[in-house]
Amino acid sequence: MCAGAVELLAPDAGPAVLACAAGHRFDVARQGHVVLVSGGTKLRADTADMVAARGRVHGSGAFDAVRDALVAALAGVSAGVPAGAGGLLVDLGAGPGTYAAALLDSLPDHRGLALELSTPALRVAARAHPRLAAVGVDLARPLPLADGAVGPSGALVAVFAPLPTADELRRVTSPGARLVVVTPTPEHLEALRERLALLDVPAGKPERLGARLGDGWTRSGRSDVTSQVVFTPEQAADVVAMGPNAWHTDDTRRAALAALPDHLTDTVAVTLSTFTRT
């Protein structure tokens, strides 16, 4: 992995190859993304079916409250920054780039970087916004960013995604950079989880984040977001199919999905934790 390699990404960049000073070369796919993962990974990446299901769920508006809260959390990130001098927005575990695209719409002077392991998701993210580059990485490894690349007008976001190590987060940021982490609460999709025996959501995730990040960060905000949504059986099946529960679906869960009512009211409940690099 070559720190700073993504600085070579730009719209209409000409040759479909990235290169670093050490001589490593990475092909840019015809869909517009580039994959910097080599040597395999222990992580499971989302499949094309999972990415398609996520696209339908986001298209239904079920998670609009999360999107709007994320935009609000970074509304002041450009304060005091001259026009045209916006910073870098990095979406960690960006999926198809839905949240990154919404944030870039609200931050017209920023560039965006979608970091994601799933190739099917990268193909969609590469087309999600004209100022968004999509790069295939394993977040458990060093990030393809130069030291301090995310400055005081920049931000990292992680929505239902694993975080890189605390050392990496400190390395790629400089004082003033923001980090916004979106975590589900135990009430998140509680009705579906009870009916379908979905994976549990542990309590206390936001409270543990500060210890997880360690020195170099100050908690600068917290927002608890809840909204009521109504799912059809087909939409409920997509919610199951778009995330980790897809790996654990069996005949019992399929039967439970088939037995769902025509309309099921549930709750989207998340916490947005905002930290500022000191």
ABEGO torsion letter per residue (X at the ends): XBBGAAAABBBGAEBBBBBBAAGBBBBBBAAGBBBABBGEBABBBBBAAAAAAAAAAAAAGAAAAAAAAAAAAAAAAABGBBBGABBBBBBBGAEAGAAAAAAAAABAABBBBBBBABAAAAAAAAAABAABBBBBBBAABBBBBBBGABBAABBBBBBGBBBBBAAAAAAABBBGBBBBBBBBBAABGAAAAAAAGBBBBBBGAAAAAAAAAEBGBBBABBBBBBBBBBBBAAAAAAAAAABAAAAABBAAAAAAAAABBABBBBBBBBBBBBBBBX
